[in-house]
Amino acid sequence: MKPTFLKVRETSIQSFDIRREKIPYFTNPWHYHPELELALILESTGTRYVGDHIARFSPGELVLIGSNLPHYWQNDDEYHKQESPVSAEAIILRFKADIWGEGFWKAPESLEIKMLFQLAAQGIVFHQEVTDRVKPLLIALCQSQQSTRIRLWIQIFEILAQTKDYELLSSSTFLKVNASKDADRINQVLSYIQEHLTENLTLEAISGIAHMNPAAFCRYFKQQTNKTYIETVTEVRIHYACRLLAGTHKDIGQIAFESGFRNVSHFNQVFKAKTGGSPTQYRSRNIPTYATKKGD
């Protein structure tokens, strides 16, 4: 159930790793690394896991991940189909916290960036206005050479450090992790949840996927994610329901069943508890997205 350690590429000719990836779907599993990561999603949708936080992601999302904070971008099922017309694209910037040396962080001018990196221990998602300012700089950084890279890096993190337009993601008490021999378990569990969302996801079935007995699985899952298995399944189902409410013409009852709820009344109750409003209210607030897409 623990995340896997990801070894970030290192070279003697660059201080940080930046890449623009266009692939059928994001392939990195539930993982962590000592480097901080700034991720800009250019194309694709799915479910984002950062520590104990679960949410939908879509194009234009900008997230800063702190050192050793487990995370996972899982694309929707349509991206995994053969000959799928959709694909995933992102710019990923990874760097060590001491990238510019100890002296840099002792300078008073670096205090705002230092505080930003401390907040990144919980994961930070930035609002759209910030993303719009940073996106062209990240694109330029992908194409830049030598000293220009330093200037662009500083510009990007000056913007991020000075803005208040962001949200923290994971709980501040999320457990730090170590390397694990069974690192693929969480990926198998999360994938199983996504693939069988409309089914009765019993504890016996999911603990079997993890090759653990139910009691041990429950303790381990809570220890590693700060959430119970039931809480995680419920959140994934609610996020999937939000996607259907905003992107299709399906009625509330149909969406409830397609999201894995067997009772519409229970769906309404859980939805309101998780989002602060009813499914109908959520749909009305997302009319621009919903109205521009055809129903299934």
C-alpha positions in Angstrom: 0.0 0.0 0.0 3.0 2.3 0.3 4.0 4.5 -2.7 7.0 3.7 -4.8 10.2 5.7 -4.8 10.8 7.5 -8.1 14.4 8.1 -9.1 14.6 11.5 -10.9 17.1 11.8 -13.7 20.3 13.7 -12.8 23.0 15.0 -15.1 26.1 17.1 -14.7 24.9 19.7 -17.3 21.7 20.9 -15.7 20.5 21.8 -12.2 17.0 20.6 -12.6 14.9 18.2 -14.7 12.2 19.7 -16.9 10.3 17.9 -19.6 7.2 18.3 -21.7 5.5 14.9 -22.1 2.8 14.0 -24.5 1.7 10.4 -24.0 -1.5 8.3 -24.2 -1.9 8.5 -20.4 0.2 9.4 -17.4 2.2 6.3 -16.4 3.9 7.2 -13.1 2.2 5.3 -10.3 1.5 6.4 -6.7 5.0 7.6 -6.0 7.3 10.1 -4.2 10.7 11.6 -4.6 13.0 13.9 -2.6 12.8 16.5 -5.3 10.0 19.1 -5.4 7.7 19.0 -8.4 5.8 21.6 -10.3 3.3 20.0 -12.7 1.3 21.9 -15.3 -1.5 19.8 -17.0 -1.8 20.8 -20.6 -4.2 18.1 -21.8 -6.3 15.3 -20.2 -8.6 14.7 -17.3 -8.8 12.3 -14.4 -8.3 11.9 -10.6 -5.5 13.5 -8.7 -4.2 12.0 -5.5 -1.8 14.2 -3.4 -1.1 12.7 0.1 -4.6 12.2 1.6 -6.3 14.6 -0.8 -8.4 13.4 -3.8 -9.8 15.6 -6.5 -10.5 15.8 -10.2 -7.9 17.4 -12.5 -8.3 19.0 -15.9 -6.3 21.0 -18.4 -4.8 24.2 -17.0 -4.1 22.8 -13.5 -0.8 23.9 -11.9 0.3 21.9 -8.8 3.4 22.2 -6.6 4.4 19.0 -4.8 6.7 19.0 -1.8 9.6 16.7 -1.1 8.6 13.1 -0.5 4.9 13.8 -0.7 3.2 10.9 -2.4 1.1 11.8 -5.5 -0.5 10.2 -8.5 -2.3 11.6 -11.6 -4.7 8.8 -12.8 -6.3 9.4 -16.2 -9.9 8.6 -16.9 -10.7 5.2 -18.5 -11.1 6.6 -22.0 -7.3 7.4 -22.1 -6.4 3.7 -21.5 -8.5 2.3 -24.4 -6.7 1.1 -27.6 -6.7 3.7 -30.4 -8.2 6.3 -28.0 -8.5 9.8 -29.7 -7.4 11.6 -26.5 -4.0 11.8 -25.0 -2.2 13.3 -21.9 0.2 16.2 -22.0 2.0 18.0 -19.2 5.1 20.0 -18.3 6.9 18.6 -15.3 9.7 20.5 -13.5 11.6 18.6 -10.7 14.4 20.0 -8.6 16.0 19.6 -5.2 15.2 22.0 -2.4 18.9 23.0 -2.1 19.1 23.7 -5.9 20.9 27.0 -5.5 23.1 26.1 -2.5 22.9 26.9 1.2 23.9 30.5 0.8 20.9 31.3 -1.4 18.4 30.2 1.3 20.2 32.3 3.9 19.6 35.5 1.9 16.6 37.5 3.1 15.4 37.9 -0.5 14.8 34.2 -0.7 12.4 34.1 2.3 9.2 34.1 0.3 10.3 31.2 -1.9 11.5 29.3 1.2 8.1 29.7 2.8 6.4 28.5 -0.4 8.5 25.3 -0.4 7.4 24.7 3.3 3.8 25.0 2.3 4.4 22.6 -0.6 4.8 19.8 1.9 1.0 19.6 1.8 0.8 20.1 -2.0 -0.5 23.4 -3.5 -2.9 23.9 -6.4 -2.8 27.4 -7.9 -5.8 29.3 -9.3 -6.2 29.9 -13.0 -4.9 33.5 -13.0 -1.6 32.3 -11.6 -1.5 29.4 -14.1 -2.0 31.8 -17.0 1.1 33.8 -15.8 3.3 30.8 -15.2 2.4 28.7 -18.3 4.4 30.7 -20.9 7.4 30.8 -18.6 7.4 27.0 -18.2 7.1 26.6 -21.9 10.1 28.9 -22.4 12.0 27.1 -19.7 11.6 23.8 -21.6 13.3 25.4 -24.6 15.9 27.6 -22.8 19.6 27.1 -22.3 22.3 28.0 -19.7 21.8 31.2 -17.7 18.3 31.9 -19.2 17.1 28.8 -17.3 18.1 30.4 -14.0 16.3 33.6 -14.8 13.1 31.8 -15.8 13.2 29.5 -12.8 13.4 32.5 -10.5 10.6 34.3 -12.3 8.3 31.3 -12.0 8.9 30.9 -8.3 8.7 34.6 -7.6 5.2 34.6 -9.0 4.2 31.5 -7.1 5.7 32.7 -3.8 4.0 36.1 -3.9 0.5 35.0 -4.8 -2.3 34.1 -2.3 -4.4 32.5 -5.0 -3.9 28.9 -4.1 -5.3 26.0 -2.1 -3.4 23.6 0.1 -4.2 19.9 -0.6 -3.1 17.2 1.8 -3.5 17.1 5.5 -0.6 18.8 7.4 -0.4 15.5 9.4 0.1 13.3 6.4 2.6 10.5 7.2 6.0 10.8 5.5 7.0 7.6 3.8 9.9 5.3 3.2 10.8 3.0 0.4 8.7 -0.1 0.3 9.0 -3.7 -1.1 5.3 -3.7 -2.0 5.2 -0.3 -3.7 2.7 -1.3 -6.4 -0.1 -2.2 -4.0 -1.6 1.2 -3.8 -1.6 1.5 -7.6 -3.5 -1.8 -7.9 -6.0 -0.7 -5.3 -6.6 2.7 -6.9 -6.9 1.2 -10.3 -9.3 -1.4 -9.1 -11.5 1.3 -7.5 -11.6 3.2 -10.8 -12.3 0.2 -13.0 -15.1 -1.2 -10.7 -16.6 2.1 -9.5 -20.2 1.1 -10.4 -19.9 -2.3 -8.6 -20.1 -3.2 -5.0 -16.6 -2.6 -3.9 -16.5 -5.0 -0.9 -13.7 -4.9 1.6 -13.1 -8.6 1.0 -12.5 -8.0 -2.7 -10.2 -5.0 -2.3 -8.1 -6.6 0.4 -7.7 -9.6 -1.8 -6.3 -7.3 -4.5 -3.7 -6.1 -1.9 -3.0 -9.7 -0.8 -3.9 -8.8 2.8 -6.7 -9.9 5.1 -9.5 -7.3 5.6 -8.4 -6.2 9.1 -4.8 -5.8 8.1 -5.7 -4.0 4.9 -7.9 -1.4 6.8 -5.1 -0.6 9.3 -2.5 -0.3 6.6 -4.6 1.8 4.2 -5.5 4.2 7.0 -1.9 4.4 8.2 -0.5 5.2 4.7 -3.3 7.6 3.4 -4.9 9.2 6.5 -8.2 8.0 5.1 -10.2 4.8 5.5 -10.9 2.7 2.5 -14.6 3.6 2.5 -13.8 7.4 2.7 -11.5 7.0 -0.3 -14.1 5.1 -2.4 -16.8 7.6 -1.5 -14.6 10.6 -2.5 -13.7 9.0 -5.9 -17.4 8.3 -6.5 -18.4 11.8 -5.7 -15.7 13.3 -8.0 -16.9 11.0 -10.8 -20.4 12.1 -10.2 -19.3 15.8 -10.4 -17.8 15.0 -13.8 -21.0 13.5 -15.0 -23.1 16.4 -13.6 -20.9 19.0 -15.3 -20.4 17.2 -18.6 -23.5 15.3 -19.5 -27.3 15.6 -19.7 -27.9 12.5 -17.6 -30.5 12.8 -14.8 -29.5 12.7 -11.1 -30.8 9.1 -10.6 -28.7 7.8 -13.5 -25.6 9.6 -12.3 -26.1 8.2 -8.8 -26.2 4.6 -10.1 -23.3 5.1 -12.5 -21.2 6.5 -9.7 -21.7 3.4 -7.6 -24.5 4.5 -5.3 -27.4 2.1 -5.0 -29.8 4.7 -3.4 -30.5 8.2 -4.8 -31.4 9.6 -1.4 -28.1 8.3 0.0 -26.3 9.8 -3.0 -27.9 13.2 -2.4 -27.0 13.1 1.3 -23.4 12.1 0.7 -23.0 14.6 -2.2 -24.2 17.5 0.0 -21.9 16.5 2.9 -18.9 16.4 0.6 -19.5 19.4 -1.6 -21.8 21.7 0.5 -24.7 21.6 -1.9 -27.0 19.2 -3.8 -26.3 17.6 -7.2 -28.8 20.0 -8.8 -27.0 23.0 -7.3 -23.7 21.7 -8.4 -25.0 21.3 -12.0 -26.5 24.8 -12.0 -23.1 26.3 -11.0 -21.4 24.4 -13.8 -23.8 25.2 -16.6 -21.1 26.6 -19.0 -19.2 23.3 -18.9 -22.3 21.1 -18.9 -24.2 23.0 -21.7 -21.3 22.8 -24.2 -21.1 19.0 -24.1 -23.5 16.5 -25.6 -25.1 13.9 -23.4 -24.3 10.2 -23.8 
